[in-house]
Amino acid sequence: PSVLAQAKGVAIGAPGGLTDLPGHVFVYRGAPLGALDPADADVVWVGAPGDAFGAEAVAADRDGDGDTELWVAAPNADVPGRRPGDPVVPGAGKVYLLDLE
């Protein structure tokens, strides 16, 4: 799993299994203390089964607006072709940009 801690909070990636379990990213706002329970997360994102969503996470202000965005990797995600009718590329991977505000 990936863990990202910043002054605004903590993001924890739990990539799940490689075949049948979806990955998750749990966001806890503020400065949580002690053990973190997934049920107490302020925000939860869920990926597709087997895509390893949450394997890596990076927080940054991508567009310079002062708000932090969260980049989350799903390295095993299937990617559709570039044009209609193109085949899906299995396991090519994706990166998601998630707004924390």
KELUMMI-724825 format. One record per residue: residue number from 0; residue in three letters; x, y, z of N, C-alpha, C, CB in turn. Coordinates in steps of 0.1 Angstrom, whole numbers, plus 2048, in hexadecimal, padded with zeros to 3 digits. Glycine has a CB too. Example, Ala and Ser with C-alpha at 12.3 -4.5 7.8 and 13.67 -1.06 7.14 Angstrom:
0 Ala 884 7C7 84E 87B 7D3 84E 884 7DF 84E 871 7D3 85A .
1 Ser 880 7EA 847 889 7F5 847 881 800 84F 88D 7FA 839 .
end
This chain:
0 Pro 808 7F4 800 800 800 800 809 80D 800 7F7 800 80C .
1 Ser 803 817 7FB 80A 824 7FC 804 82D 806 80A 82B 7EE .
2 Val 80C 835 80D 807 83E 817 80D 84B 814 80B 839 826 .
3 Leu 805 856 814 809 863 811 804 86C 81C 804 868 803 .
4 Ala 80D 872 824 808 87B 82F 80D 889 82C 80E 876 83C .
5 Gln 804 893 82D 807 8A1 82C 800 8A8 836 803 8A6 81E .
6 Ala 802 8B5 837 7FC 8BD 842 7ED 8BD 841 801 8CC 841 .
7 Lys 7E7 8BC 835 7D9 8BC 833 7D2 8AE 836 7D5 8C0 825 .
8 Gly 7DA 8A4 837 7D4 897 83A 7DD 88B 836 7C7 896 834 .
9 Val 7D7 880 835 7DD 873 832 7D5 86C 827 7DF 86A 83E .
10 Ala 7DC 867 81D 7D6 85E 813 7DD 851 814 7D8 864 805 .
11 Ile 7D5 846 814 7DA 838 815 7D5 831 809 7D7 831 822 .
12 Gly 7DE 82B 801 7DA 823 7F6 7DB 814 7FA 7E3 825 7EA .
13 Ala 7D1 80C 7F7 7D0 7FE 7F9 7CD 7F8 7EC 7C5 7FA 804 .
14 Pro 7D7 7F3 7E4 7D5 7EF 7D6 7CD 7E3 7D4 7E2 7ED 7D0 .
15 Gly 7C9 7DC 7DE 7C0 7D0 7DD 7C8 7C4 7D6 7B4 7D3 7D4 .
16 Gly 7C1 7BB 7D1 7C7 7AF 7CB 7CA 7B2 7BC 7BF 7A3 7CC .
17 Leu 7D2 7A9 7B6 7D5 7AB 7A8 7CB 7A5 79F 7E3 7A4 7A5 .
18 Thr 7C1 79E 7A4 7B7 797 79C 7A9 79B 79F 7B8 789 79C .
19 Asp 7A5 79B 7AB 796 79C 7AE 792 7A7 7B8 791 78F 7B2 .
20 Leu 79C 7AD 7BF 799 7B7 7C9 79B 7C5 7C4 7A0 7B4 7D6 .
21 Pro 792 7CE 7C6 794 7DC 7C2 79E 7E3 7CB 787 7E4 7C1 .
22 Gly 7A6 7EC 7C6 7AE 7F4 7CF 7A6 800 7D4 7BA 7F9 7C7 .
23 His 7AB 806 7DF 7A5 811 7E5 7AF 81C 7E9 79D 80D 7F2 .
24 Val 7AA 828 7EA 7B2 833 7EF 7A9 83A 7FA 7B7 83E 7E4 .
25 Phe 7AF 83A 806 7A7 840 812 7AE 84D 815 7A8 836 81E .
26 Val 7A6 858 816 7AB 865 81A 7A5 869 827 7A8 870 80F .
27 Tyr 7AF 86D 830 7AB 872 83E 7AF 880 83E 7B2 869 849 .
28 Arg 7A6 88A 840 7AA 898 841 7AF 89B 84E 79D 8A0 83D .
29 Gly 7B7 8A6 84F 7BD 8AB 85B 7C9 8A2 85F 7B3 8AB 866 .
30 Ala 7CC 8A1 86C 7D7 899 871 7D2 88E 87A 7E1 8A3 879 .
31 Pro 7CD 883 874 7C8 878 87C 7D3 872 885 7C2 86E 873 .
32 Leu 7CF 86E 891 7D8 867 89A 7D4 859 89C 7D9 86F 8A8 .
33 Gly 7DE 851 89F 7DB 843 8A2 7D8 83A 896 7D0 842 8AC .
34 Ala 7D2 82F 898 7CE 826 88D 7C3 82C 885 7C9 818 893 .
35 Leu 7C4 82A 878 7BA 82F 86F 7B0 824 86A 7C1 836 862 .
36 Asp 7A4 826 86C 799 81C 868 794 821 85A 78E 81B 873 .
37 Pro 793 818 851 78E 81B 844 77F 821 845 78D 80F 83B .
38 Ala 778 81D 84E 76A 822 850 76A 831 854 763 81A 85A .
39 Asp 775 836 859 776 844 85E 77C 84D 853 77E 845 86A .
40 Ala 77F 848 847 785 850 83D 77B 85B 838 789 847 831 .
41 Asp 780 867 835 778 872 830 774 870 822 77F 87F 832 .
42 Val 77D 86A 81A 77B 867 80C 780 859 809 781 872 803 .
43 Val 779 851 801 77D 844 7FC 77B 843 7ED 776 839 804 .
44 Trp 786 840 7E6 784 83D 7D8 787 82E 7D6 78E 846 7CF .
45 Val 780 828 7CC 781 81A 7CA 785 818 7BB 775 812 7CE .
46 Gly 78F 80F 7B8 792 80C 7AB 78B 7FF 7A6 7A1 80B 7A9 .
47 Ala 78F 7FB 79A 789 7EF 795 791 7E3 79A 78A 7EF 785 .
48 Pro 78A 7D7 79B 792 7CB 7A0 79E 7C8 797 788 7BF 7A0 .
49 Gly 7A9 7C5 79E 7B5 7C1 797 7BD 7CD 791 7B1 7B8 78C .
50 Asp 7B9 7D9 792 7C1 7E4 78C 7CC 7EA 795 7B8 7EF 787 .
51 Ala 7CC 7E5 7A1 7D6 7EA 7AB 7D5 7F9 7AE 7E4 7E7 7A7 .
52 Phe 7C8 7FE 7AD 7C6 80C 7B0 7CA 80F 7BE 7B7 810 7AE .
53 Gly 7D2 81A 7C0 7D8 81E 7CD 7E6 819 7CF 7CE 819 7D7 .
54 Ala 7EC 812 7C5 7F9 80D 7C7 803 818 7CA 7FE 806 7BB .
55 Glu 801 824 7C5 809 830 7C7 800 83C 7C8 815 832 7BD .
56 Ala 804 846 7D0 7FC 852 7D1 806 85E 7D3 7F2 852 7DC .
57 Val 803 869 7CC 80B 875 7CE 802 881 7CF 815 877 7C1 .
58 Ala 804 88A 7D8 7FC 896 7D9 804 8A2 7D4 7F8 898 7E8 .
59 Ala 7FE 8AB 7CD 804 8B7 7C7 7FA 8C1 7C3 80E 8B3 7BC .
60 Asp 7FE 8CD 7C2 7F5 8D8 7BD 7F8 8D9 7AE 7F7 8E6 7C4 .
61 Arg 7F2 8D1 7A6 7F5 8CF 797 7F2 8DC 790 7ED 8C4 792 .
62 Asp 7E8 8E3 793 7E4 8EF 78A 7E7 8FC 791 7D6 8EE 787 .
63 Gly 7EE 8FC 79C 7F2 909 7A2 7E7 911 7A9 7F9 911 798 .
64 Asp 7DB 90A 7AC 7D0 912 7B2 7D0 912 7C1 7C3 90C 7AD .
65 Gly 7DA 90B 7C7 7DB 90B 7D5 7D4 8FF 7DB 7D6 917 7DB .
66 Asp 7CD 8F7 7D3 7C6 8EB 7D8 7CF 8DF 7D5 7B8 8EA 7D2 .
67 Thr 7CF 8D5 7DE 7D7 8C9 7DB 7CF 8BF 7D4 7DC 8C3 7E9 .
68 Glu 7D4 8B9 7C9 7CE 8AE 7C2 7D6 8A1 7C6 7CE 8B1 7B3 .
69 Leu 7CF 896 7C5 7D5 889 7C8 7D6 881 7BB 7CD 881 7D3 .
70 Trp 7E2 87D 7B8 7E5 874 7AC 7E6 866 7B1 7F2 878 7A4 .
71 Val 7DE 85D 7AB 7DD 84F 7B0 7E0 846 7A4 7D0 84C 7B7 .
72 Ala 7E9 83C 7A6 7ED 833 79C 7E4 826 79D 7FB 82F 79C .
73 Ala 7E1 821 791 7DA 814 78F 7E3 80C 785 7CB 815 78B .
74 Pro 7EE 807 789 7F8 802 77F 7F3 7F6 776 804 7FE 786 .
75 Asn 7E9 7EF 77B 7E4 7E4 773 7D7 7E6 76C 7E2 7D8 77C .
76 Ala 7D3 7F3 76C 7C6 7F6 765 7C6 7F4 756 7C2 805 768 .
77 Asp 7BB 7F0 751 7B9 7EE 742 7B7 7FC 73D 7AE 7E4 73F .
78 Val 7BC 7FF 731 7BB 80C 72A 7B4 80A 71D 7C9 813 729 .
79 Pro 7AA 812 71A 7A3 811 70D 7AC 816 702 796 818 70D .
80 Gly 7AA 812 6F6 7B2 817 6EB 7AF 826 6E9 7AE 80F 6DE .
81 Arg 7B8 82C 6E1 7B7 83B 6DF 7AB 83F 6D6 7C3 840 6D9 .
82 Arg 7A7 836 6CD 79B 839 6C4 790 82F 6C6 7A0 83A 6B5 .
83 Pro 784 833 6C3 779 829 6C3 77D 81D 6BB 76C 830 6BE .
84 Gly 77A 811 6C1 77D 805 6BA 78B 7FF 6BC 77B 807 6AB .
85 Asp 794 807 6C2 7A1 802 6C6 7A0 7F8 6D1 7AB 80E 6CA .
86 Pro 7A9 7EE 6D2 7A8 7E5 6DD 7AC 7EB 6EA 7B0 7D8 6D9 .
87 Val 7A7 7E5 6F5 7AB 7E8 702 7B9 7E2 704 7A1 7E3 70D .
88 Val 7C1 7EA 70B 7CF 7E6 70F 7CF 7E1 71D 7DA 7F1 70C .
89 Pro 7CF 7D4 71F 7CD 7CF 72D 7DA 7D2 735 7CB 7C0 72D .
90 Gly 7D8 7D6 741 7E3 7D8 74B 7EC 7E4 748 7EA 7CC 74C .
91 Ala 7E8 7ED 73F 7F1 7F8 73B 7F3 802 746 7EC 7FF 72E .
92 Gly 7E9 803 74F 7EA 80C 75A 7E4 81A 758 7F9 80E 75E .
93 Lys 7E0 820 763 7DA 82D 762 7DE 835 76E 7CA 82D 761 .
94 Val 7DE 843 76D 7E0 84B 778 7D4 854 779 7ED 854 777 .
95 Tyr 7CE 855 785 7C2 85D 787 7C6 86A 78F 7B7 855 78F .
96 Leu 7BF 875 78B 7C1 882 792 7B4 884 79A 7C4 88E 788 .
97 Leu 7B5 884 7A7 7AA 885 7B0 7AB 893 7B7 7A9 87A 7BA .
98 Asp 7A0 89A 7B7 7A0 8A7 7BE 79C 8A5 7CD 795 8B1 7B8 .
99 Leu 7A4 8AA 7D6 7A2 8A8 7E4 799 8B3 7EA 7AF 8A8 7EB .
100 Glu 796 8BD 7E3 78E 8C8 7E8 77F 8C6 7E7 791 8D5 7E2 .
end
